Amino acid sequence: MTAADLLLLALAGVAGGLANALAGGGTLLTFPAFLAAGVPPVVANASNALAIWPAHATAAWAERATLAPLLPAWRGRALLLALGGAAGAALLLASGDRAFLALVPPLLGLATLVFAVRRRLAALAGGWLGSPASSLVLAIYGGYFGAGLGVMLLAWLGLVLPPGTPPATANALKNLLASLVTAASILLLVLAGAIDWPAAAACLVGAIAGGWLGARLAGRLPARWVEAVVILAGAGLTLFYAWRIYR
């Protein structure tokens, strides 16, 4: 990997971290950068998961006081989600580069759509999203690809948590569950040797810088502008990879 590739990943990390701090959807900007840097598709997805995992984990740790009363009731479901994340990672490894690459356009498109309609997702999904089996499906998706997982989990929690649950509590639980799903998948991917460590490190450093920058810009840069950029980038990259892969 060249210095230019590492710089590209670092800059993508900055953009992704900034987007996550202000509006979300940063994975839609970071994952394609791994592919553009020449990282094989499965390794690109695994390395991207590793690069973005600390954001959820750090947020969950910072919100541990809010989460503490919820943990006894959520241990079983958290274990199920972790198993689902590992299953998704196993599916990713079993599918191989060719099959996974063929799924990149629809997966990017799905993640972009989920991000675009995230505020209406719970209403659109109806009762099924609140069923117990849906948590396992979400976790398998998170372990396999992961983009949009946080948005999906937040919508799902809106249906399964008691009415009147504070948004801050739901968000804290989302961060915990997303970090568990991703951690379980990353563990399997690390053991399988599916991580490009220099690439992941470059993106991670950039994401930390972008998150810091986003915190400084919060309230100054309208979140809707960032949302529009993420949606346009996601849609454009979906079309680009569809043309590149399917032509």
C-alpha positions in Angstrom: 0.0 0.0 0.0 1.4 3.4 -1.0 1.6 6.6 1.0 -1.1 8.0 -1.3 -3.5 5.1 -0.5 -2.9 5.7 3.3 -3.6 9.4 2.8 -6.8 8.6 1.0 -7.9 6.4 3.8 -7.0 9.0 6.4 -9.0 11.7 4.6 -11.9 9.3 4.2 -11.7 8.7 7.9 -11.8 12.4 8.6 -14.9 12.7 6.4 -16.5 9.7 8.0 -15.8 10.8 11.6 -17.1 14.3 10.8 -20.3 12.8 9.3 -20.8 10.5 12.3 -20.3 13.3 14.7 -22.8 15.6 13.0 -25.4 13.4 11.3 -24.3 9.7 11.0 -23.6 7.6 7.8 -19.8 7.8 8.0 -19.4 4.2 6.8 -20.9 5.2 3.5 -17.8 7.4 3.0 -15.1 5.2 4.5 -15.8 1.7 3.1 -15.6 2.8 -0.6 -12.2 4.4 0.2 -10.8 1.0 1.2 -11.9 -0.4 -2.2 -10.4 2.7 -4.0 -7.1 2.1 -2.2 -7.0 -1.4 -3.7 -7.9 -3.4 -0.6 -9.7 -6.7 -1.5 -13.4 -6.5 -0.8 -13.7 -8.8 2.2 -10.6 -7.4 3.8 -11.8 -3.9 3.0 -15.1 -4.5 4.8 -13.3 -6.2 7.8 -10.7 -3.4 8.1 -13.4 -0.7 7.8 -15.4 -2.4 10.6 -12.3 -2.3 12.8 -11.6 1.3 12.0 -15.1 2.5 13.0 -15.7 0.2 16.0 -14.0 2.5 18.6 -16.6 5.2 18.0 -19.5 3.1 19.2 -17.4 1.5 22.0 -16.2 4.8 23.3 -19.7 6.3 23.3 -21.1 3.2 25.1 -18.4 3.5 27.8 -19.1 7.2 28.2 -22.8 6.4 28.7 -22.2 3.5 31.2 -24.1 5.3 34.0 -27.2 5.4 31.8 -26.7 1.8 30.7 -26.1 0.2 34.1 -29.8 -0.1 35.1 -30.6 -1.7 31.7 -27.9 -4.4 31.6 -29.7 -7.1 33.7 -32.7 -7.1 31.3 -30.6 -7.0 28.2 -27.9 -9.6 28.8 -29.7 -12.3 26.9 -30.5 -10.2 23.9 -27.0 -8.7 23.9 -25.6 -12.3 23.7 -27.9 -13.1 20.8 -26.7 -9.9 19.0 -23.1 -10.8 19.6 -23.7 -14.3 18.2 -25.4 -12.8 15.2 -22.5 -10.5 14.6 -20.1 -13.4 14.6 -22.4 -15.3 12.3 -22.4 -12.4 9.9 -18.6 -12.3 9.9 -18.5 -16.0 9.3 -20.8 -15.5 6.3 -18.6 -12.7 5.0 -15.5 -15.0 5.2 -17.4 -17.9 3.5 -18.8 -15.7 0.7 -15.3 -14.6 -0.5 -14.4 -11.5 -2.5 -16.3 -12.3 -5.7 -19.7 -12.9 -4.1 -19.3 -10.1 -1.6 -18.2 -7.6 -4.3 -21.4 -8.5 -6.3 -23.4 -7.5 -3.3 -21.6 -4.2 -2.7 -23.9 -2.0 -4.8 -27.2 -3.3 -3.3 -25.7 -3.1 0.2 -24.5 0.4 -0.3 -27.9 1.3 -1.8 -29.7 -0.2 1.2 -27.5 1.6 3.7 -28.0 4.9 1.9 -31.8 4.4 1.8 -31.9 3.4 5.5 -29.9 6.6 6.3 -32.2 8.7 4.2 -35.4 7.5 5.7 -34.0 6.8 9.2 -36.5 9.1 11.0 -39.4 7.1 9.5 -37.9 3.7 9.6 -39.8 2.3 12.6 -43.1 3.4 11.1 -42.2 2.0 7.7 -41.0 -1.4 9.1 -44.1 -1.9 11.1 -44.4 -4.6 13.8 -41.9 -7.1 12.3 -39.0 -4.9 13.3 -40.0 -5.3 17.0 -40.0 -9.1 16.9 -37.3 -11.1 18.7 -36.0 -12.6 15.4 -35.4 -9.2 13.9 -32.6 -8.6 16.4 -30.7 -11.6 15.1 -31.3 -10.6 11.5 -29.9 -7.1 12.2 -26.9 -8.5 14.0 -26.1 -10.8 11.1 -26.3 -7.9 8.7 -24.1 -5.9 11.0 -21.5 -8.6 11.1 -21.6 -9.1 7.4 -21.6 -5.4 6.2 -22.5 -3.0 9.0 -23.3 0.2 7.2 -26.5 1.7 8.7 -26.5 -0.8 11.6 -26.8 2.0 14.2 -29.7 3.6 12.4 -31.5 0.2 12.2 -30.8 -0.6 15.8 -32.2 2.8 16.9 -35.4 2.3 15.0 -35.7 -1.3 16.4 -35.2 0.0 19.9 -37.9 2.5 19.3 -40.3 -0.4 19.0 -39.0 -2.7 21.7 -38.3 -0.2 24.5 -41.2 0.9 26.8 -43.1 4.0 25.6 -41.6 7.2 27.0 -38.0 5.9 27.1 -35.8 8.9 26.9 -34.0 9.3 23.5 -30.7 9.5 25.3 -31.3 6.1 26.9 -32.2 4.5 23.5 -29.1 6.1 21.9 -26.8 4.8 24.7 -28.3 1.3 24.3 -27.8 1.5 20.5 -24.2 2.3 20.9 -23.7 -0.6 23.3 -25.4 -3.1 21.1 -23.7 -1.9 17.9 -20.3 -2.1 19.6 -21.1 -5.7 20.7 -22.2 -6.8 17.3 -19.1 -5.2 15.7 -16.7 -6.5 18.4 -17.9 -10.1 17.9 -17.5 -9.9 14.1 -14.1 -8.2 14.4 -12.8 -10.9 16.7 -13.6 -13.6 14.2 -12.2 -11.5 11.3 -8.9 -10.8 13.2 -8.5 -14.5 14.0 -9.1 -15.2 10.3 -6.3 -12.7 9.3 -8.8 -10.6 7.3 -7.6 -7.2 8.5 -5.3 -4.8 6.6 -3.8 -3.2 9.7 -2.0 -0.2 8.0 -5.2 0.6 6.1 -7.4 0.3 9.2 -5.0 2.3 11.3 -4.9 5.2 8.7 -8.7 5.3 8.6 -9.0 5.1 12.4 -6.7 8.0 12.9 -8.6 10.1 10.4 -11.9 9.1 12.0 -10.7 10.3 15.4 -9.6 13.6 13.9 -12.9 13.9 12.1 -14.9 13.1 15.2 -13.0 15.8 17.1 -13.6 18.3 14.3 -17.3 17.4 14.2 -17.6 18.1 17.9 -16.1 21.5 17.4 -18.4 22.3 14.5 -21.5 21.0 16.1 -24.1 23.8 16.1 -22.1 25.8 13.5 -22.4 23.5 10.4 -26.1 22.5 9.7 -26.5 18.7 10.1 -28.9 18.7 7.1 -26.0 19.8 4.9 -23.9 16.9 6.1 -26.9 14.5 5.7 -27.4 15.7 2.1 -23.7 15.1 1.3 -23.8 11.6 2.8 -26.9 10.7 0.9 -25.6 12.1 -2.4 -22.3 10.3 -1.9 -23.9 7.1 -1.0 -26.2 7.2 -4.0 -23.4 8.2 -6.3 -21.1 5.4 -5.1 -23.9 2.9 -5.4 -24.4 3.8 -9.0 -20.6 3.9 -9.6 -20.0 0.4 -8.2 -23.1 -1.0 -10.0 -21.7 0.3 -13.3 -18.2 -1.0 -12.5 -19.2 -4.4 -11.3 -22.2 -5.3 -13.4 -21.2 -3.9 -16.8 
